[in-house]
Amino acid sequence: MSIEAILFDKDGTLIDFVATFVPATELVIRDLANGDDATAGKLAQVAGFDLQSRQILESSILIADSVEGIARQWLPHSAFTDIELM
């Protein structure tokens, strides 16, 4: 059987957005920050994610942008020097 379609549900119609995206977002931010709270704060700010309240803001790039777009905006605030998408 081959895959005929992939569905992305970022508005919460099929999947609980808060239960899935919020923990994943926090995990990625903290992982990219490599334990540095200042870096985590900057990445969260750029993403439109409130680390304290654990909320994705309405203006968040996580909602409106692509994976590549998010990565490009995070790049200057991380230890990485380039993006390689698969």
PEDA-V574646 format. One record per residue. N is the residue number from 1. PHI is phi in degrees with one decimal (* if undefined). NEAR is the number of other C-alpha atoms within 12 Angstrom. D_LAST is the distance of its C-alpha to the last C-alpha in Angstrom with 2 decimals. Layout:
<<N & PHI & NEAR & D_LAST> <N & PHI & NEAR & D_LAST>>
This chain:
<<1 & * & 3 & 22.74> <2 & -103.6 & 5 & 19.66> <3 & -75.6 & 6 & 17.70> <4 & -102.2 & 6 & 19.29> <5 & -161.7 & 6 & 17.90> <6 & -125.8 & 7 & 15.85> <7 & -107.2 & 11 & 17.98> <8 & -107.0 & 14 & 17.15> <9 & -118.4 & 15 & 20.42> <10 & -92.8 & 22 & 20.51> <11 & -99.7 & 18 & 24.24> <12 & 85.7 & 14 & 25.49> <13 & -67.3 & 11 & 26.97> <14 & -107.6 & 13 & 25.67> <15 & -123.0 & 14 & 24.30> <16 & -67.6 & 14 & 26.12> <17 & -57.9 & 21 & 24.05> <18 & -64.8 & 23 & 26.03> <19 & -71.4 & 17 & 25.87> <20 & -105.9 & 20 & 22.10> <21 & -74.4 & 25 & 20.52> <22 & -63.6 & 29 & 23.18> <23 & -62.5 & 21 & 22.87> <24 & -66.3 & 19 & 19.07> <25 & -63.3 & 31 & 19.29> <26 & -61.9 & 31 & 22.01> <27 & -61.4 & 21 & 20.28> <28 & -64.2 & 25 & 17.17> <29 & -60.0 & 38 & 19.63> <30 & -66.9 & 24 & 21.88> <31 & -67.6 & 19 & 19.24> <32 & -64.6 & 27 & 17.94> <33 & -77.0 & 24 & 21.65> <34 & 51.8 & 19 & 22.40> <35 & 85.3 & 16 & 25.82> <36 & -93.1 & 17 & 26.90> <37 & -62.5 & 17 & 28.43> <38 & -65.0 & 18 & 28.69> <39 & -66.2 & 24 & 24.98> <40 & -58.9 & 31 & 24.27> <41 & -62.3 & 26 & 26.83> <42 & -68.1 & 25 & 25.34> <43 & -61.6 & 38 & 21.79> <44 & -64.1 & 38 & 23.52> <45 & -60.5 & 27 & 25.68> <46 & -60.8 & 29 & 22.92> <47 & -75.9 & 37 & 21.14> <48 & 79.5 & 31 & 24.49> <49 & -123.7 & 34 & 24.79> <50 & -91.4 & 25 & 28.20> <51 & -64.7 & 28 & 27.94> <52 & -72.8 & 14 & 31.63> <53 & -88.5 & 14 & 31.92> <54 & 56.5 & 22 & 28.39> <55 & -128.0 & 26 & 28.02> <56 & -91.3 & 32 & 25.42> <57 & -72.9 & 21 & 27.46> <58 & -59.2 & 14 & 27.87> <59 & -89.0 & 16 & 26.64> <60 & -61.5 & 24 & 23.41> <61 & -68.1 & 27 & 20.21> <62 & -64.9 & 35 & 18.63> <63 & -86.6 & 25 & 20.56> <64 & -96.9 & 18 & 20.40> <65 & -110.5 & 17 & 17.13> <66 & -83.8 & 17 & 13.48> <67 & -58.8 & 18 & 10.82> <68 & -63.7 & 18 & 10.31> <69 & -62.9 & 19 & 14.11> <70 & -63.3 & 27 & 14.72> <71 & -60.2 & 27 & 12.66> <72 & -65.6 & 23 & 14.59> <73 & -75.6 & 26 & 17.78> <74 & -80.5 & 32 & 17.36> <75 & -50.4 & 24 & 16.53> <76 & -65.1 & 18 & 20.24> <77 & -107.8 & 27 & 21.38> <78 & -123.8 & 29 & 19.31> <79 & -81.8 & 18 & 19.56> <80 & -83.1 & 16 & 16.22> <81 & -113.5 & 12 & 16.56> <82 & -156.2 & 15 & 13.20> <83 & -118.4 & 18 & 9.83> <84 & -128.4 & 11 & 6.55> <85 & -95.2 & 11 & 3.76> <86 & -107.5 & 5 & 0.00>>
